[in-house]
């Protein structure tokens, strides 16, 4: 069961962070070249479609993360405890920011604020992935 939960957790992370990476690195720069009204309409419609995928990914991340945290026996030590605590806090922030970031803007002027939320979500998600790799390294070294 733990293997399945790890796979679900990684799949959720890939979908959520990868989706944000696409939006920030590919779509937003392309939209800056478009007519503002057209960019708004495209982003609004796209975020309506992406929202379900991102929210489902976040739900999978939360459920599988809680399961894995309870099923694994972490190595003792302050480095692991601190890194896990920081990862947990950043994960909660990531879920909030990503969930809000994929809400479609109501007006064209909201598009810029939405881009800021998406960037913040990508940065938080990337930090969480890095901390996950660090925790895995600590676990293997123990």
C-alpha positions in Angstrom: 0.0 0.0 0.0 2.9 2.4 0.8 4.2 1.9 -2.8 0.9 2.8 -4.2 0.6 5.9 -2.0 4.2 7.0 -3.0 3.3 6.6 -6.7 0.1 8.6 -6.2 2.1 11.3 -4.3 4.7 11.6 -7.0 2.0 11.6 -9.7 0.1 14.4 -7.9 3.3 16.4 -7.6 4.2 16.0 -11.2 0.7 17.1 -12.3 0.5 20.1 -10.0 4.0 21.5 -10.3 4.2 20.5 -14.0 0.9 22.2 -14.7 2.1 25.4 -13.0 5.4 25.3 -14.8 3.5 25.1 -18.1 1.3 28.0 -17.2 4.2 30.2 -16.0 6.9 29.3 -18.5 4.9 28.8 -21.7 1.4 30.2 -21.5 1.9 33.5 -19.6 4.8 34.7 -21.9 2.7 33.9 -24.9 -0.3 35.8 -23.5 1.8 38.9 -23.0 2.1 39.1 -26.8 -1.7 38.7 -27.4 -4.4 41.3 -27.3 -5.3 41.9 -23.6 -9.0 41.0 -24.0 -8.2 37.8 -26.0 -5.5 36.9 -23.4 -8.0 37.3 -20.6 -10.6 35.1 -22.3 -8.1 32.4 -23.1 -6.7 32.4 -19.6 -10.1 32.4 -18.0 -11.3 29.4 -20.1 -8.0 27.5 -19.7 -8.0 28.0 -15.9 -11.6 26.7 -15.7 -10.3 23.5 -17.4 -7.0 23.2 -15.5 -8.6 23.9 -12.1 -10.1 20.4 -11.9 -6.8 18.8 -12.6 -4.9 20.9 -10.2 -7.4 20.5 -7.4 -7.5 16.8 -7.9 -3.7 16.7 -7.8 -3.7 18.7 -4.6 -6.2 16.4 -3.0 -4.1 13.4 -4.0 -1.0 15.1 -2.6 -2.7 15.8 0.7 -4.1 12.4 1.2 -1.1 10.4 0.1 1.2 12.8 2.0 -0.7 12.3 5.3 -0.7 8.6 4.7 3.1 8.5 4.0 3.9 10.7 7.0 2.1 8.2 9.2 3.3 5.0 7.6 7.0 5.9 7.4 9.4 5.8 10.3 11.6 8.9 9.8 15.2 8.8 11.0 15.7 10.6 14.3 17.6 13.8 14.2 17.1 17.5 14.1 18.0 17.9 10.4 15.2 15.6 9.4 12.7 17.1 11.8 13.4 20.7 10.7 13.3 19.8 7.0 10.1 17.9 7.4 8.5 20.8 9.4 9.5 23.3 6.7 8.3 21.0 4.0 4.9 20.6 5.7 4.5 24.4 6.1 5.5 25.0 2.5 3.2 22.2 1.3 0.2 23.8 3.1 1.1 27.2 1.6 1.5 25.5 -1.9 -1.9 23.9 -1.7 -3.5 27.3 -0.8 -1.6 29.3 -3.4 -2.1 26.7 -6.2 -5.8 26.3 -5.4 -6.3 30.1 -5.5 -4.0 30.6 -8.5 -6.0 28.4 -10.8 -9.3 30.3 -10.1 -10.2 32.2 -13.3 -9.9 36.0 -13.0 -13.2 37.8 -13.1 -11.9 40.8 -15.1 -8.9 41.4 -17.5 -7.0 43.4 -14.9 -7.1 40.4 -12.6 -4.9 38.5 -15.0 -1.7 40.1 -13.7 -2.5 39.2 -10.1 -3.3 35.6 -11.2 0.1 35.4 -12.8 1.7 36.4 -9.5 -0.2 33.6 -7.7 0.9 31.1 -10.3 4.6 32.2 -10.0 4.4 31.9 -6.2 2.8 28.5 -6.5 5.5 27.3 -8.8 8.2 28.6 -6.4 6.6 26.9 -3.4 6.0 23.6 -5.3 9.6 23.6 -6.4 10.9 24.2 -2.9 8.7 21.3 -1.6 10.1 19.0 -4.3 13.6 20.0 -3.3 12.9 19.3 0.4 11.4 16.0 -0.5 14.6 15.0 -2.3 16.6 16.2 0.7 14.4 14.2 3.1 14.9 11.1 1.0 18.6 11.6 1.0 18.6 11.9 4.8 16.5 8.7 5.0 18.9 6.8 2.8 21.9 8.0 4.8 20.4 6.9 8.1 
